[in-house]
Amino acid sequence: MTDVGLGTWNIGGDWGDVSAEEGRETIRSALDAGVDFIDTADVYGDGFSEQRIAEVLDERGVRDEVTVATKAGRRLDPHTADRYNYDNLSEHVDRSREYLGTETLELLQLHCPPTDAYYQPETFDALSRLQDEGKVAHCGVSVERVEEALKAIEYPEIETVQIIFNMFRQRPAERFFEEAKRRDIGVIVRVPLASGLLTGKLSRDMEFPENDHRNFNIEGEAFDRGETFAGLPVDAGFDAVDELREHVPERMTMAQMALRWILDHDAVSTVIPGSTSPDHVRANAAVSEMAPLSNQVHGAVRDIYEEYVFEDVHHRW
Ligand SMILES: NC(=O)c1ccc[n+]([C@@H]2O[C@H](COP(=O)([O-])OP(=O)(O)OC[C@H]3O[C@@H](n4cnc5c(N)ncnc54)[C@H](OP(=O)(O)O)[C@@H]3O)[C@@H](O)[C@H]2O)c1
């Protein structure tokens, strides 16, 4: 698996309008750049993202060469822990199998379930049963909090954890990565660019479309606040980004520096930046071959985190 994958939340959901062809073009550009890991979820555009992935894999005839990870759970309404049971998950898995056009989902991740679900062995028994039935090959969880990750990997069914980790979200490295390595758990890093903040390309007066979560979820109105700008209040985020600018190595963009910073942590299996721009997808994939950042840059990033980010973020997730 390549260490830079592709996230596809913005193909069909919560990031403004993206057409089917734009979505397919993004996926094609990722495959052309050598990406062989794609993250999606049943709720991204209510299946829109899964369907676009299936179309491109078929068009290219590369189903066996690409791992697609999807997620289930967020279609539950109400979204409560007790509803993470076999009957519900099985129904959702069946729709993903249909949309992705596959008998067996390669990797099924529980999609940020409520914390109580991690203390409910029945949920994980359900995953085991789906594996026995051949509907799912491997299982993982996408978590909000570090402690949820630590709990989830107590269950033998769980082989991967998807977690937010970036220059503005450093706690997973302190509390979780060693344990993940010890247990040989795959670590999939999401929101690596803090929803675009860490590209250095956003400006303070920028306005986002109504159907973009960077407009409608700033205070966590629709889902966990931490999924938008990594949970950092935007003004503090822009102050930190201004400080980071002077540490971006030559021949790298800030987005590439942000991705390289993540890959410099050896517990990370893959990072899944989201994009709808083929140019960005190519630039992101190229980070795989770039040299690690210097200790000096790592030190500067830590200092900036402590000064601008720690208080608002560190203990919240
Ligand atoms: N609960 C969950 O399980 C969950 C939650 C959130 C995310 N995810 C997964 O993680 C993936 C990544 O997270 P995310 O999409 O929320 O945030 P992200 O990857 O941190 O940021 C995405 C933003 O960065 C921009 N971008 C990407 N590469 C760029 C580059 N090289 N230069 C400039 N801008 C660039 C994109 O704009 P352009 O389109 O212009 O490139 C987009 O606005 C998602 O797609 C999804 O697969 C999962």
The ligand as an SDF file (V2000), in Angstrom:
LIG
                    3D

 48 52  0  0  0  0  0  0  0  0999 V2000
  -15.0440   10.5990   10.3410 N   0  0  0  0  0  0  0  0  0  0  0  0
  -14.2570   10.1720    9.3860 C   0  0  0  0  0  0  0  0  0  0  0  0
  -14.0070    9.0090    9.2680 O   0  0  0  0  0  0  0  0  0  0  0  0
  -13.6380   11.1760    8.4580 C   0  0  0  0  0  0  0  0  0  0  0  0
  -13.7870   12.5340    8.7220 C   0  0  0  0  0  0  0  0  0  0  0  0
  -13.0900   13.4430    7.9310 C   0  0  0  0  0  0  0  0  0  0  0  0
  -12.3100   12.9880    6.8750 C   0  0  0  0  0  0  0  0  0  0  0  0
  -12.2210   11.6490    6.6110 N   0  0  0  0  0  0  0  0  0  0  0  0
  -11.3930   11.1520    5.4900 C   0  0  0  0  0  0  0  0  0  0  0  0
  -10.1670   11.8500    5.4450 O   0  0  0  0  0  0  0  0  0  0  0  0
   -9.9920   12.4750    4.1750 C   0  0  0  0  0  0  0  0  0  0  0  0
   -9.1510   13.7240    4.3160 C   0  0  0  0  0  0  0  0  0  0  0  0
   -9.6920   14.6410    5.2260 O   0  0  0  0  0  0  0  0  0  0  0  0
  -10.4390   15.9720    4.7830 P   0  0  0  0  0  0  0  0  0  0  0  0
  -10.7840   15.8390    3.3310 O   0  0  0  0  0  0  0  0  0  0  0  0
  -11.5080   16.2010    5.7740 O   0  0  0  0  0  0  0  0  0  0  0  0
   -9.3980   17.1300    4.9970 O   0  0  0  0  0  0  0  0  0  0  0  0
   -7.9180   17.4440    4.4970 P   0  0  0  0  0  0  0  0  0  0  0  0
   -7.3920   16.3420    3.6680 O   0  0  0  0  0  0  0  0  0  0  0  0
   -7.1650   17.8570    5.7070 O   0  0  0  0  0  0  0  0  0  0  0  0
   -8.1280   18.7850    3.6290 O   0  0  0  0  0  0  0  0  0  0  0  0
   -8.7970   18.7790    2.4180 C   0  0  0  0  0  0  0  0  0  0  0  0
   -8.6550   20.1710    1.8090 C   0  0  0  0  0  0  0  0  0  0  0  0
   -7.2770   20.3870    1.4660 O   0  0  0  0  0  0  0  0  0  0  0  0
   -7.1930   20.8640    0.1170 C   0  0  0  0  0  0  0  0  0  0  0  0
   -5.9690   20.2960   -0.4800 N   0  0  0  0  0  0  0  0  0  0  0  0
   -5.6240   18.9950   -0.5810 C   0  0  0  0  0  0  0  0  0  0  0  0
   -4.3930   18.8780   -1.1330 N   0  0  0  0  0  0  0  0  0  0  0  0
   -3.9640   20.1260   -1.4020 C   0  0  0  0  0  0  0  0  0  0  0  0
   -2.7710   20.6670   -1.9710 C   0  0  0  0  0  0  0  0  0  0  0  0
   -1.7760   19.8750   -2.3650 N   0  0  0  0  0  0  0  0  0  0  0  0
   -2.6720   22.0110   -2.0850 N   0  0  0  0  0  0  0  0  0  0  0  0
   -3.6850   22.8180   -1.6810 C   0  0  0  0  0  0  0  0  0  0  0  0
   -4.8160   22.3800   -1.1350 N   0  0  0  0  0  0  0  0  0  0  0  0
   -4.9630   21.0380   -0.9960 C   0  0  0  0  0  0  0  0  0  0  0  0
   -8.4410   20.3830   -0.5730 C   0  0  0  0  0  0  0  0  0  0  0  0
   -8.7940   21.2880   -1.5790 O   0  0  0  0  0  0  0  0  0  0  0  0
   -8.7100   20.9030   -3.1500 P   0  0  0  0  0  0  0  0  0  0  0  0
   -9.9400   20.1120   -3.4430 O   0  0  0  0  0  0  0  0  0  0  0  0
   -8.6710   22.2380   -3.8030 O   0  0  0  0  0  0  0  0  0  0  0  0
   -7.4440   20.1220   -3.3490 O   0  0  0  0  0  0  0  0  0  0  0  0
   -9.4680   20.4040    0.5620 C   0  0  0  0  0  0  0  0  0  0  0  0
  -10.0550   21.6870    0.6540 O   0  0  0  0  0  0  0  0  0  0  0  0
  -11.4440   12.6640    3.7000 C   0  0  0  0  0  0  0  0  0  0  0  0
  -11.5390   12.8790    2.3230 O   0  0  0  0  0  0  0  0  0  0  0  0
  -12.0610   11.3680    4.1430 C   0  0  0  0  0  0  0  0  0  0  0  0
  -11.7300   10.3140    3.2490 O   0  0  0  0  0  0  0  0  0  0  0  0
  -12.8460   10.7430    7.4050 C   0  0  0  0  0  0  0  0  0  0  0  0
  1  2  1  0
  2  3  2  0
  2  4  1  0
  4  5  1  0
  4 48  2  0
  5  6  2  0
  6  7  1  0
  7  8  2  0
  8  9  1  0
  8 48  1  0
  9 10  1  0
  9 46  1  0
 10 11  1  0
 11 12  1  0
 11 44  1  0
 12 13  1  0
 13 14  1  0
 14 15  2  0
 14 16  1  0
 14 17  1  0
 17 18  1  0
 18 19  2  0
 18 20  1  0
 18 21  1  0
 21 22  1  0
 22 23  1  0
 23 24  1  0
 23 42  1  0
 24 25  1  0
 25 26  1  0
 25 36  1  0
 26 27  1  0
 26 35  1  0
 27 28  2  0
 28 29  1  0
 29 30  1  0
 29 35  2  0
 30 31  1  0
 30 32  2  0
 32 33  1  0
 33 34  2  0
 34 35  1  0
 36 37  1  0
 36 42  1  0
 37 38  1  0
 38 39  2  0
 38 40  1  0
 38 41  1  0
 42 43  1  0
 44 45  1  0
 44 46  1  0
 46 47  1  0
M  CHG  2   8   1  16  -1
M  END
$$$$
